[in-house]
């Protein structure tokens, strides 16, 4: 049943005389007339509201009836229906018993890039963010503190619409503030908030992964009015690593070794998330062999046992050889027959059987 306040529609005081009402109507009618706003649906609706308000307030008898009935007033002159009365009472009682929820500042998001090593150690990082903070000069109101506001003429500074005799609603002209801004605050240009850079320390938990959110409560934007600040959500992005591949809390590394190391065995230096260690590659190690170092992976975000480090050896075959190396390789091949290569021996036997 929400109906507009005719005085607010025309922008006049409740005690405005007939000349003031007529002057306000003419100015608004020129602005929103359909001929000046073709194909503008909003202007057309606004023009109808202006005309309806003027037709009521220009006639003393209709105006007195409107002042008496308020939201129950009907332009067609019919008395209010039981549904109108029920809805009005419901709205009023709902407004009386419903606690106004304070406006909260907006939440902010920040993407924080970290190295894989920082997942293992955790720690803290300082980030720079832009936050909206309430203007200290105007305290969020937007008006210059030196005479930048005046009492709303529609509600006489109460913030309540006065066209209801029993229950009063929020004044639509000042949006319930009770004041109208006539001069903007010079610090915030009337916005009520200022954007500022701020340094914040973010704690990085051990075991964090890409896509996880770290919530910093109350570190988002401040609202213009009194109310809770928004939150800051830090989205973690873990950089790719040139050595490690990560799967949950396990780490995987491909370790290149030479043919000689794979054949004769060797002690090979390998990386760990916090440095390096040495593994023993036994003689005759084949390409693709995986060595697992238990507990040398990453910590879990939930705590408990750390993941494992998986080291997959790859035998590197030289792509080019000099003459001396080729001669040495030929000598090696001549010295090692099929008896030293059981897989090649088995393969050759199978080929012979097919003939």
C-alpha positions as a printed NumPy array, in Angstrom:
array([[  0.   ,   0.   ,   0.   ],
       [  3.04 ,   2.27 ,  -0.092],
       [  1.933,   5.625,  -1.488],
       [  4.159,   8.652,  -2.036],
       [  4.11 ,  11.667,   0.268],
       [  2.545,  14.357,  -1.928],
       [  4.442,  17.116,  -0.141],
       [  7.742,  15.311,  -0.713],
       [  6.809,  14.665,  -4.349],
       [  6.461,  18.41 ,  -4.964],
       [  9.295,  19.307,  -2.618],
       [  7.274,  21.76 ,  -0.529],
       [  6.68 ,  22.214,   3.202],
       [  3.508,  20.928,   4.76 ],
       [  2.427,  24.464,   5.536],
       [  3.209,  25.735,   2.027],
       [  0.545,  28.057,   0.621],
       [ -1.228,  27.588,  -2.719],
       [  1.264,  29.764,  -4.63 ],
       [  4.235,  27.722,  -3.404],
       [  2.485,  24.491,  -4.387],
       [  1.681,  25.849,  -7.848],
       [  5.198,  27.159,  -8.411],
       [  6.766,  23.845,  -7.391],
       [  4.384,  21.919,  -9.647],
       [  5.11 ,  24.037, -12.712],
       [  8.867,  23.686, -12.311],
       [  8.674,  19.921, -11.944],
       [  6.093,  19.517, -14.695],
       [  8.346,  21.31 , -17.161],
       [ 11.251,  19.077, -16.159],
       [  9.428,  15.745, -16.424],
       [  6.828,  16.468, -19.128],
       [  6.595,  13.575, -21.646],
       [  7.17 ,  15.958, -24.543],
       [ 10.607,  16.81 , -23.135],
       [ 11.398,  13.207, -22.203],
       [ 10.241,  10.985, -25.071],
       [ 10.513,   7.225, -24.477],
       [ 11.58 ,   7.845, -20.858],
       [  9.38 ,   5.57 , -18.733],
       [ 10.749,   6.852, -15.415],
       [ 10.037,  10.463, -16.378],
       [  6.507,   9.486, -17.387],
       [  5.861,   7.836, -14.012],
       [  7.356,  10.824, -12.195],
       [  5.144,  13.221, -14.176],
       [  2.029,  11.269, -13.178],
       [  3.052,  11.402,  -9.5  ],
       [  3.642,  15.152,  -9.723],
       [  0.257,  15.749, -11.376],
       [ -1.569,  13.559,  -8.865],
       [  0.07 ,  15.359,  -5.944],
       [ -0.749,  18.784,  -7.399],
       [ -4.382,  17.918,  -8.161],
       [ -4.804,  16.943,  -4.513],
       [ -2.904,  19.751,  -2.794],
       [ -4.304,  22.55 ,  -4.977],
       [ -7.847,  21.929,  -3.706],
       [ -8.305,  22.964,  -0.038],
       [-10.954,  20.315,   0.606],
       [ -8.892,  17.483,  -0.923],
       [ -5.764,  18.719,   0.815],
       [ -7.501,  18.736,   4.198],
       [ -8.772,  15.22 ,   3.545],
       [ -5.282,  14.076,   2.524],
       [ -3.735,  15.609,   5.66 ],
       [ -6.347,  13.818,   7.75 ],
       [ -6.09 ,  10.355,   6.152],
       [ -2.422,  10.266,   5.174],
       [ -1.6  ,   6.908,   3.561],
       [ -5.286,   5.924,   3.61 ],
       [ -6.162,   8.766,   1.244],
       [ -7.44 ,   7.65 ,  -2.16 ],
       [ -7.502,   9.935,  -5.188],
       [-10.827,   8.469,  -6.355],
       [-12.445,   9.561,  -3.095],
       [-13.447,   6.082,  -1.977],
       [-13.026,   5.169,   1.706],
       [-10.124,   2.924,   2.692],
       [-10.729,  -0.799,   2.356],
       [-10.23 ,  -3.275,   5.216],
       [ -7.152,  -4.517,   3.343],
       [ -5.697,  -0.979,   3.359],
       [ -6.267,  -0.673,   7.099],
       [ -4.786,  -4.087,   7.803],
       [ -1.696,  -3.395,   5.676],
       [ -1.127,   0.001,   7.27 ],
       [ -1.309,  -1.422,  10.775],
       [  0.953,  -4.325,   9.803],
       [  3.581,  -2.016,   8.344],
       [  3.463,   0.268,  11.343],
       [  3.698,  -2.521,  13.906],
       [  6.492,  -4.145,  11.93 ],
       [  8.403,  -0.888,  11.991],
       [  7.843,  -0.493,  15.711],
       [  9.104,  -3.938,  16.698],
       [ 11.708,  -4.495,  13.994],
       [ 15.119,  -3.382,  15.158],
       [ 16.952,  -1.39 ,  12.547],
       [ 20.01 ,  -3.278,  11.416],
       [ 23.123,  -1.12 ,  11.372],
       [ 24.739,  -0.601,   8.008],
       [ 27.941,  -2.607,   7.612],
       [ 30.95 ,  -1.575,   5.574],
       [ 31.773,  -3.488,   2.426],
       [ 34.015,  -6.554,   2.491],
       [ 37.35 ,  -6.377,   0.65 ],
       [ 39.417,  -9.004,  -1.15 ],
       [ 43.158,  -9.164,  -1.662],
       [ 45.188, -11.802,  -3.53 ],
       [ 48.386, -12.683,  -1.684],
       [ 51.108, -14.485,  -3.627],
       [ 53.52 , -16.596,  -1.602],
       [ 56.41 , -18.959,  -2.39 ],
       [ 56.089, -22.695,  -1.855],
       [ 58.767, -22.512,   0.844],
       [ 56.474, -20.198,   2.848],
       [ 53.826, -22.93 ,   2.86 ],
       [ 56.296, -25.059,   4.777],
       [ 57.346, -22.448,   7.287],
       [ 54.294, -20.19 ,   7.63 ],
       [ 54.932, -16.737,   9.034],
       [ 53.645, -13.255,   8.376],
       [ 53.574, -10.767,   5.525],
       [ 52.782,  -7.058,   5.346],
       [ 50.328,  -6.064,   2.614],
       [ 49.129,  -2.666,   1.37 ],
       [ 45.39 ,  -2.242,   0.775],
       [ 43.037,   0.629,  -0.061],
       [ 40.277,   1.041,   2.511],
       [ 37.337,   3.394,   2.786],
       [ 37.471,   5.174,   6.135],
       [ 34.879,   7.493,   7.614],
       [ 35.67 ,  11.154,   7.063],
       [ 36.822,  12.582,  10.378],
       [ 35.854,  16.136,   9.471],
       [ 32.169,  15.507,   8.781],
       [ 31.922,  12.172,  10.684],
       [ 30.449,  10.498,   7.601],
       [ 27.546,  12.894,   7.182],
       [ 28.939,  14.508,   4.046],
       [ 28.014,  18.055,   5.106],
       [ 30.511,  20.765,   5.966],
       [ 30.635,  21.012,   9.774],
       [ 30.547,  24.808,   9.508],
       [ 26.951,  25.409,   8.497],
       [ 26.81 ,  22.784,   5.778],
       [ 23.415,  21.377,   6.771],
       [ 19.996,  22.566,   7.83 ],
       [ 16.928,  20.931,   9.326],
       [ 14.686,  19.173,   6.813],
       [ 11.663,  21.364,   6.139],
       [  9.442,  18.368,   5.346],
       [  9.802,  16.636,   8.688],
       [ 11.001,  19.662,  10.665],
       [ 14.156,  17.828,  11.646],
       [ 12.442,  14.757,  13.095],
       [ 13.386,  12.375,  10.281],
       [  9.786,  11.12 ,  10.266],
       [  7.127,  11.746,   7.637],
       [  4.298,  13.698,   9.226],
       [  1.427,  12.671,   6.973],
       [  0.351,   9.866,   9.26 ],
       [ -1.778,  10.726,  12.22 ],
       [ -1.213,   7.523,  14.161],
       [  2.059,   6.093,  12.931],
       [  4.938,   7.983,  11.386],
       [  7.197,   6.636,   8.661],
       [ 10.704,   7.66 ,   7.621],
       [ 10.817,  11.031,   5.906],
       [ 11.455,  10.392,   2.183],
       [ 12.891,  13.87 ,   1.697],
       [ 15.877,  13.496,   4.057],
       [ 15.844,   9.682,   4.249],
       [ 15.278,   9.817,   7.985],
       [ 18.367,  11.905,   8.807],
       [ 16.415,  15.005,   9.749],
       [ 18.873,  17.297,   7.945],
       [ 19.535,  18.395,   4.369],
       [ 23.057,  19.037,   3.072],
       [ 23.484,  22.51 ,   1.625],
       [ 27.287,  22.592,   1.571],
       [ 29.49 ,  19.564,   1.076],
       [ 32.433,  18.66 ,   3.27 ],
       [ 35.62 ,  19.866,   1.601],
       [ 37.657,  16.838,   2.719],
       [ 35.451,  14.083,   1.265],
       [ 33.431,  16.159,  -1.269],
       [ 30.219,  15.106,   0.456],
       [ 30.83 ,  11.372,   0.111],
       [ 31.358,  10.855,   3.84 ],
       [ 34.34 ,   8.542,   3.351],
       [ 37.944,   8.791,   2.182],
       [ 40.091,   6.167,   0.495],
       [ 43.375,   5.546,   2.267],
       [ 46.295,   3.161,   1.884],
       [ 46.893,   1.009,   4.925],
       [ 49.562,  -1.53 ,   5.872],
       [ 48.321,  -4.746,   7.45 ],
       [ 50.164,  -7.8  ,   8.744],
       [ 48.768, -11.129,   7.539],
       [ 49.571, -14.354,   9.361],
       [ 50.208, -17.235,   6.938],
       [ 49.406, -20.641,   8.451],
       [ 51.625, -23.621,   7.642],
       [ 50.182, -25.869,   4.948],
       [ 48.004, -23.23 ,   3.26 ],
       [ 47.085, -23.868,  -0.396],
       [ 46.079, -21.832,  -3.437],
       [ 42.487, -20.591,  -3.26 ],
       [ 42.159, -20.672,   0.509],
       [ 40.824, -17.552,   2.253],
       [ 42.274, -15.884,   5.304],
       [ 39.69 , -13.698,   7.026],
       [ 40.741, -10.494,   8.782],
       [ 37.636,  -9.434,  10.662],
       [ 36.859,  -5.735,  10.674],
       [ 39.61 ,  -4.883,   8.196],
       [ 37.294,  -4.036,   5.304],
       [ 35.644,  -0.695,   4.532],
       [ 34.08 ,   1.479,   7.208],
       [ 30.419,   2.488,   6.716],
       [ 29.455,   6.155,   6.516],
       [ 27.253,   5.84 ,   9.57 ],
       [ 27.935,   4.09 ,  12.838],
       [ 28.078,   0.359,  12.26 ],
       [ 30.429,  -2.605,  11.96 ],
       [ 33.309,  -2.486,   9.511],
       [ 33.504,  -4.968,   6.673],
       [ 35.957,  -7.856,   6.63 ],
       [ 39.083,  -8.388,   4.544],
       [ 39.425, -11.727,   2.768],
       [ 42.977, -12.564,   1.722],
       [ 42.988, -15.103,  -1.123],
       [ 46.183, -17.176,  -1.145],
       [ 47.981, -17.917,  -4.424],
       [ 51.038, -20.192,  -4.152],
       [ 53.611, -19.601,  -6.904],
       [ 54.777, -22.46 ,  -9.11 ],
       [ 58.157, -23.878,  -8.147],
       [ 60.968, -24.764, -10.594],
       [ 61.795, -27.992,  -8.72 ],
       [ 58.765, -29.202,  -6.777],
       [ 55.315, -30.34 ,  -7.847],
       [ 52.752, -30.31 ,  -5.061],
       [ 49.903, -32.731,  -4.429],
       [ 48.193, -31.902,  -1.145],
       [ 51.02 , -32.167,   1.426],
       [ 53.262, -34.416,  -0.726],
       [ 56.051, -33.053,  -2.932],
       [ 57.378, -34.598,  -6.157],
       [ 60.753, -33.954,  -7.785],
       [ 62.319, -35.371, -10.939],
       [ 66.057, -35.999, -10.383],
       [ 68.262, -36.386, -13.473],
       [ 71.191, -38.791, -13.091],
       [ 73.844, -39.953, -15.523],
       [ 74.126, -43.402, -17.09 ],
       [ 77.222, -44.049, -15.007],
       [ 75.428, -43.107, -11.765],
       [ 72.505, -45.339, -12.619],
       [ 74.829, -48.247, -13.505],
       [ 77.445, -48.048, -10.776],
       [ 75.401, -46.287,  -8.09 ],
       [ 76.136, -42.922,  -6.519],
       [ 75.323, -40.476,  -3.751],
       [ 73.107, -37.813,  -5.357],
       [ 72.252, -34.401,  -3.873],
       [ 68.491, -33.727,  -3.95 ],
       [ 66.404, -30.714,  -2.856],
       [ 64.067, -30.571,   0.132],
       [ 61.566, -27.832,   0.966],
       [ 63.947, -26.462,   3.62 ],
       [ 67.307, -27.105,   1.935],
       [ 68.849, -30.257,   0.496],
       [ 69.94 , -33.757,   1.42 ],
       [ 71.682, -36.733,  -0.191],
       [ 70.186, -40.037,  -1.306],
       [ 72.008, -43.24 ,  -2.206],
       [ 71.193, -44.452,  -5.725],
       [ 72.051, -48.185,  -5.768],
       [ 73.846, -49.808,  -8.724],
       [ 71.576, -50.845, -11.585],
       [ 68.893, -48.241, -10.853],
       [ 66.449, -47.949, -13.751],
       [ 64.877, -44.755, -15.055],
       [ 61.597, -43.952, -13.307],
       [ 62.595, -45.389,  -9.959],
       [ 60.966, -43.397,  -7.115],
       [ 62.617, -42.86 ,  -3.763],
       [ 60.331, -41.721,  -0.93 ],
       [ 61.543, -39.652,   2.001],
       [ 58.846, -39.896,   4.676],
       [ 57.875, -36.682,   6.451],
       [ 59.978, -34.444,   4.194],
       [ 57.025, -32.878,   2.388],
       [ 54.733, -30.046,   3.482],
       [ 52.813, -29.696,   6.747],
       [ 49.066, -30.196,   6.731],
       [ 46.808, -27.212,   7.397],
       [ 44.969, -29.331,   9.975],
       [ 48.216, -30.299,  11.688],
       [ 49.502, -33.804,  12.277],
       [ 52.037, -35.712,  10.184],
       [ 53.845, -33.939,   7.364],
       [ 53.652, -35.176,   3.786],
       [ 56.337, -37.133,   1.962],
       [ 58.972, -36.166,  -0.603],
       [ 58.94 , -38.361,  -3.723],
       [ 62.129, -38.369,  -5.835],
       [ 61.809, -39.863,  -9.311],
       [ 65.145, -40.482, -11.032],
       [ 65.486, -39.977, -14.769],
       [ 68.552, -41.333, -16.579],
       [ 69.774, -38.574, -18.849],
       [ 71.022, -39.736, -22.265],
       [ 73.556, -37.379, -23.867],
       [ 72.254, -35.799, -27.05 ],
       [ 75.748, -35.193, -28.464],
       [ 79.168, -36.858, -27.957],
       [ 82.684, -35.978, -29.069],
       [ 84.904, -38.494, -30.799],
       [ 86.661, -39.634, -27.628],
       [ 83.33 , -40.211, -25.879],
       [ 82.   , -42.157, -28.876],
       [ 85.089, -44.385, -28.916],
       [ 84.791, -45.008, -25.199],
       [ 81.12 , -45.863, -25.592],
       [ 81.86 , -48.289, -28.424],
       [ 84.488, -49.984, -26.257],
       [ 81.99 , -50.229, -23.416],
       [ 79.403, -51.791, -25.718],
       [ 81.894, -54.315, -26.966],
       [ 82.874, -55.222, -23.438],
       [ 79.307, -55.76 , -22.265],
       [ 77.347, -58.353, -24.167],
       [ 73.755, -59.406, -23.861],
       [ 74.551, -61.253, -20.632],
       [ 74.796, -57.815, -18.973],
       [ 71.438, -56.796, -20.399],
       [ 68.886, -59.448, -19.366],
       [ 65.929, -57.465, -20.692],
       [ 67.531, -57.08 , -24.123],
       [ 68.427, -60.794, -24.025],
       [ 64.819, -61.752, -23.283],
       [ 63.563, -59.427, -26.004],
       [ 65.977, -60.957, -28.581],
       [ 64.877, -64.49 , -27.611],
       [ 61.236, -63.594, -28.201],
       [ 62.077, -62.193, -31.607],
       [ 63.87 , -65.393, -32.583],
       [ 60.922, -67.524, -31.543],
       [ 58.652, -65.591, -33.913],
       [ 60.718, -66.615, -36.958]])
